[in-house]
Amino acid sequence: MSIKGTPKNSCTVDSVDFRHVLFLVVLFLVMISMRLPSFAQTPECQPGPALEKSSEAQLEPRPDAKGEAGIEERWGIQLLPVRLTAAGNMVDFRYRIIDAEKAQPLLNRKENTTYLLDQASGARLSVPVSSLGALRATTKPIVGRNYFILFENARKVIKPGSKVTVGIGEFRAENVTVEK
């Protein structure tokens, strides 16, 4: 059915792909969450005692990954919880820089193949690329700052409790448990 005066092949609400809308919503939320801490940088907006802990500071290092001390020593990062986000359609991998020089290779997305491997099924998830680029942080490493990589989980292969391996170039984090 076409509306009077509207060509049959024009874009209608019915033809919008739900995956594209979901992707844009997730991208928008990630961009907003990355900008929120900068609002409190002006002198008149300094946090009071109740707001001293930022959301990044509340992420505690994961205790379950084997060989994590080796990761910190070799790569200069501390792994944070891996969680499902966007109604389970994305997997959020985060890490904190503890040595900027050692961590620099992880932020080079042009030279590194980045993936998340489900150890049970062998499914390999990639980082979605939008018109703005890949959904991962690729800036100059700053000690104490948290960085993220979002992996597409559209088929919902990864579930809470799944054991995964994250690969970024030569870097490997194995036996990582995905949280809710």
N, C-alpha and C positions, 0 to 999 in steps of 0.2 A: 504494500500500500504506500502510495506517495502522497505527500501533501500538495495541494493545488499550487502550481507555480514552482515546485521544487523538483529538480531532475531526479530520476529514479536512482542513479548511482551516487548521489551526494552522501556525504558523511552524516549519519544520524546517530542518536544516542545508542541505538541497538547495535551499531557496528563497532563501538569502542571496545577494544580488547581489554578484559579485566586484568590480565597480567601486566599490561602497560600502565594502567591506572595504579595498580598496587606498587609497581616498581617506582613510579613517580612519587607516590605517597611516602614510601620508605626513604627514598632519596631526600625528599624534603625534610623528613623528621631527623635524618642523620645530619643534614646540613644545619638544622636548627640546634640540635644537641651539641654540635661542635662549636657553635657561636655563643651559646649561653654563658659560659664562664667569662667571656670578655666583657659582658655588660657590667660586671661588678668592679671594673678597673678604675672608674672615675672616683675621685675623692668623696663626693657626696653619696656614693653608692657602696661604701665599704661594708662588708658583712659584719653583723653583730655577733655576739657569742653563740647564738643559736644556729648561725649559718657558717661557722668557721670551717667545718668539714665539707669539702666539695664532693660531688658524686664520684669523681675520679679517685679521691683518697679513700672512699669507702670500699673500693674493689680490693680485696685482699688476694695475695698470691695463692695459687692453687697448690694444695698439699699433695695431690695424687699422682703427678707426672713423675715417672722414674727418670733418673738422670738429669733432673732439673738443675742441679748444681753445675753440671757440665754445660748446660745451655747458658746459664748465667755467666760462667767463666769464659766460654768460647765466643758467644754472640752478644754479650752485654745487655741481655733483656731478662725480664722476670715475667713469666707467663701468668696471665690473669684468667679468671673463669671463662670458658667457652660456653656461650649460651645461644639458645634459639631466640629469634626475634621476628617481628613482622608476621605474627600468627603462625610461626613455624616455617615460613617460606624463605628465611635467611638464617645463616649461622654466623654469629658475631664472635670473631677471634680477636682478643685484645692482649696487648703486652705493654709493659712499662720499660722504658729505657733506663738502664743503670750505668751503661758505659757507651757514650755517643759514638766513639770511634769504632768500637767493635760492632755496633748495631747498624752502622751506615749501610752495609751491603743489603740488609733486609728491606730498606726503603727504596731501592732501585727497581721499580716495576718494569722498566724496559729490558733489563738483562735477566730478570728472574721469572721463572715459571712458578706460579703460585697455585696451589690446589689444596683441597681437603679430601682425604680418603677415608671412607667408612670401612673399618676393618672387618666388619661382619659380611657385608655384601660386596665389597670391592668397588662400590660406586665412587666415582671421582667427581667432586664438585669444583666449579671454577668461580672466579670473581666476575660478576656481571659488569659489563662496560656500558655506560650511558653516553649521551652526548657531552657530558661533563667529564668523562673519563672513568677509570676503574673506581669501584667503591672501596677504596683503601687509602690510608694515609701515606703520603709520599713527600714529606717535607724534611727539612734539616732535623736530624735527631737532637732532642733536648733531654738531658738527664732529668728523670722524675716525671716526665710527661707520658701519658698513655696513648697508644696508637691502636688502630683497628684495621681489620680486614673483614668485609662482609662476603660470604659465599652464598651463591644461589642454591636454595633447597626446595625448588618448586615441586618436585615429586615427593617431598617430605620423606626422603630416605633416612635422614638423620632425625633421631628422636631423643628425648631426654634419656640419659644413661648410655647412649651409643659411645663406643670407643672409636676415636678417630686419630689420624695422623695428619698433621699440617706440614706442608712443604713450601718453602720459599727459597728458590734456587738450591743451594747446598744445605740449607737449614732444614732440620727435621725435628718435630715434636711428636713423639709417638705415645700411644696409650693414653691419650687425653680424653677424659670423660666429659660429655656434653651435659650441661645443666639445663634446667627449665628456664 
